[in-house]
Amino acid sequence: MRPSRTAPRRAAERLGSPLFRRRRLGTEERRPDAAPRVLVLTARVGGGHEAVGRTVGAELEAAGYAVESRDGLRAMGFALNWALTRGYRSQARHLPASLGAIFAVTSHPAGAGAVRGLVGVLYARRLMRLVREAAPDAVISTYPLVTAALGRLRRDGSLPAPALAIIPDYGVHPLWVIPDLDLHLVASPRSAELAAAAGGTATPVRMPVAPGFRDTPDREVARATLGIPEEAFVALLVGGVWGIGDLEGAAACALHSGAYTVVVTGENEKLKRRLEKRFAGVRGARILGWRDDMPRLMAAADCLVQNAGGMTCLEAIESGLPILLFDPILGHGELNARVMEEEGLARVANTPEELGRLLRESASEARDGGNPGEGPQRTEIRTILAGLLNGEPERRPASRGWRLRPALAGIAAACLVSWSLFASSGAAVGARALSLDVVGAGASGDRAALAVRVTEPETAAAVQDLAEARRLPLAVFTTARAAGGLAPSEDLSFGIAEEPSGFLPASLRDRREARDAAARIARATGREPRFFLPARHANLAALAEAPPRAGLVMASPAGTEKDPAGVVLADVSGLTPKEARSEIDAALEDLEEAGLECAPLEEL
């Protein structure tokens, strides 16, 4: 039922809003019967933040609010906006491991607090200029860093209007939760629990989606309109506005399972052309670019295959479309997939084999006959907002445990994050604190693994022969070139040795070489390499350089005074087979003198 315009007006009167008096945030005098103003702040980082901003704006306008939508990230500064909009897209496409590293660091209270502190110190005042122009009665943010700036403004009293954040992902990350904010609007009770654990106040709501997803056409009509066979099992593959994720691998898997496969590549025209070329003439393959008829596509499909969650999954849930999450994006995609699976909203496939099995199972199951959008009935956002405006929001006093001045606090937090990211000692502490699977980080005990870095094919073959002849549990790390000397083996561990590239971080070419090395090692040994050994000293930032699904290894050079517990590295780069055997023998003697047993890398 649509609420009357008088209820928000009475709520605003109680708060002493600018409906009834001139306020410093604005300059114009508004009539007493004017609608309450809501400022919706979004960001062009992916498509989800803008999409949820549009849908919540439409919902509130229908309820009688005056809504203004603005790009909050852009208002915070050109450089920040450019770095995040362009940088995130590049990360997701080319450096997915870096997303996992950043996500892991900011999962810890210290990391999340550092980012929030820096954003508040550097950008809150810039955002306040936009807020002052809009003179809102309430502010709603859809992007975490904009939310962080709003939290700073609420804490110091610059923003008198209540501030809310919308978090459309079911997996709520600590960085997205701002303790100083009035309320976080989340997708489920489990999401609210995660937000509360991060120090925020949250309530589950019915997430806003475009009306078309709540009133989808009949499947038969949708298929006839789209030219899709009526009796086919249809898998809809979506990678968001940027076409991110392994859509090519997912499409190949879906076609192999017998599904009629519809791939939506969004604005990624390069991916669209590549898929059209690969699947040209393949029966049952349909490659599409950007679409504005997603409700019809979802109505025609039998399941959605996606890799992150967000708005696309919310739309599928409202449409009654089963969801399969394939090879989720590192970091927030994995968290969202885990929570959605726990709540029975999606099934997760981490490998092509698992995706094929789930597709075959989905094809054998009858599609849910429930009404679109049927499920837990939750409060709508317009009702939550009216309730918030109906009484003075409870203001929690600012924490007194942090007494440093804001600028110093931000600098200290930045130093902490930099130390944990780029220093080997900090990486060891950070890996334990963040529960990261980094082999050799702060290891102790009476066992150690011996890793061997090889750059020559002949030496790689000799090292493998030595290990197998003497039954040594070595971990052999090779470059792409050296991988040519390897042979299939079930007893040894294999990994990628990054090519040295000087002081600067690895270039995109170097990262492509690392992925090429991984592929060559897999072809030579019959096993996908599970570990990555950086060329420089190992730190958490090196996760950005690792190929997908390759764990980072932190090793100590053989022959140093450092405690050899953990992973010891025998670097035989450029050595002959005879010289390499001598280096390995010396490293084994060091382990024996230290009283350490040489163990397989997987067992550490």
C-alpha positions, 0 to 999 in steps of 0.5 A: 500500500502506498503511504500518504505524503503526510506521514513523511512530512510529519516525521520530518517536522518532528526532526526539525527538518528543512521542510519547516525552517531554513537550514544551513545545508541549503539556501532555499526556503521550502513550503511546509507541504513539500516532500521530504528529500532523500539523497541517494549516493552511488558510484560507477564501479561496476553496474550494481551500485548504480542499479540499486541506486536507481531502484531504491530511488524509484521506490521512494519516489513512488512513496512520495519522497523527493529523490536526488541521485548523485555520484558520490564517489565522483564528488569525493575527487577525480583521482579517487573516482578514476582509480576505483572505476578503472582500477577495479575493472582492470583488477577483476579482468587481469589480476583477480588474485589482487581482489582476494588480497585486498579483501583479506587485508580489509577483513581484519578490523585493523585493515577495515579501520585503516581504510575507513579512517583514510577515506574519512580524513581525506574525502569526507569534506569533499562529499559534504559539499554535495550533501550541503547542496542537496539539503536532504532529510536523509542520505542513502549510500550504495557504495562502501567508500562513500558510506565511510565518508558519510560515517565520518560526517555523522560522527563529527556532527557535520551531517544532521540528517540520518545516513543509511547504507544499502548492501545488496550482497548477502555476504557482508564484508567488514569494510562495508559496515560503518559503525557511525552510520544510522542503519545498514539495509541488508538482504537477509537475517544472516547478512544482518548478523555479519554486519552486527559482528562488524560493529554496525546496526543493520536490518533485513529489507526486501531489496529493490529491483526493477518492477519487471523482475517481480512480474516476469512474462510467462516462460513460453511467451519469453522463449517465443519472443527470443526465438529459444526452443520451447523444450530446451533446458536453458542456462543463462550466463551473466558476468555483469556490466563488464562481462567479468569471470570465466564466461568462456569456460562456463559456456563451454561447460554448459554446452557440453552438458547439453544446455541451450546456452545464452551468454550475456557479456554486458559492455565487454564487446571484446569478449562478445567477439571472442565468444562469437568466434569460438562458438560460431556454428555450435548448436545451442550457443547464443552470445549476447552483448548489453541487454535491457530485457533481462526480465524476459531473459530470466523468464526464458531461462531454467537457471542462472550461472553467475560468479559474484552475486549482487543485483543480478542474483537479487533479480534472479531471486525475485524472478524465481530463477535457480542460481548456480555460482561458478568460480566466484570472484576472489574475495567478496564473490567467494563470501557472497557465494558461501552465505547464499549457499548456506541460506539455500539461495544458490549452489556453488561450483568451483570447478568445471566438473562441478558446474557440469554436474550441477547443470545436469542435476538442474536439468533433471529437476522440475523448475520451481513452480512458485510465484516470482519473488515468493519467499521471506516477506521482509520490510520494504525500504520506504517503510524503514525510512519512514520509521527512521524519520518518525523519531530522532535516530539513536546516536551512539557516542563516538568511541573513546578508545581511539584518542589520536587525532584523525590525521594521525590515526589515518597515517598510523592505519596506513602504515599498518596496512602497508607493513602487512602488505609489503613487508615479509615480517608483516605478511607473516603476521597478517597471514595468521591474523587474516587466516590466509592460506600462505604457505610458510608464513610464520611456520614453526615446529619440527618439519620444513619443506624444501622448495627448489627454483629452476630456470633450465629444462635440463636442470628441472629434469635432473632435479625431478630424477634426483627427488624420485630416485631418493624419494625426496618430497621436494617442491619443484618451482619452474619458469615456463621455459624450465617446465619443458624438462618436467614429466608426470609425477604423483609424488612431487609438488609443483609450482610456478617460479616467477621470472625476476622483473627488477624492483618494480611490481610485475607488469601485465606481460610478466603476469601473462608469463606466470599464467603461461608457466602454470599452463606448461607445468600442467601439460608436462606433469598432468597436474595443475600447479598449486603454488606460486613463488614470487621472484622478489621477497614474498609479501601479501601484495604478491598475491596480486601477481599469482595466477588464479588458484595458485597459493602464495609461498613464503620461503627462506633462502637455504644457508641463511642464519634464519630459522629454517622452519617453514619453507626453505628455498634452494635456488638453482636458477642458471645452474647445471644439473651437477651444481643443482644436486650439490645445492640440494644436498647442502640444503638437506644437510642444513635441515638435518643439522637443525633437527628438521624433517623434510616434509611435502609442501602440502602438509605444512 
